[in-house]
C-alpha cells in the first residue's frame, strides 16, 4: 500500500495505490474506495502524512478524478 500526495487545483490530494498481484493493481483518490483488506493500512499511512493542525477532507474538483481526499488546515 502506497499513500502519496500531489497538488491538483490548489489542493494537496491523496492517492491510494496497491497491487493485488504482479498483474493487478489499483489507484484511488478516496479512502472509501480502497478495498476493506487495505483500509486500515491506508488510513494509518494517510494519518502519518498529516502535520499538526491538518485534517483530511473530501473536495470536489472541476475535472477528473472529480472527488478526492485532500489535506487541508483544520478550520478553527
Secondary structure, 3 states (H helix, E strand, C coil): CEEEEEEECCEEEEEEEEECCCCCEEEECCHHHCCHHHHHHHHHHHHHHCCCCEEEEEEECCCCCCEEEEEEECCC
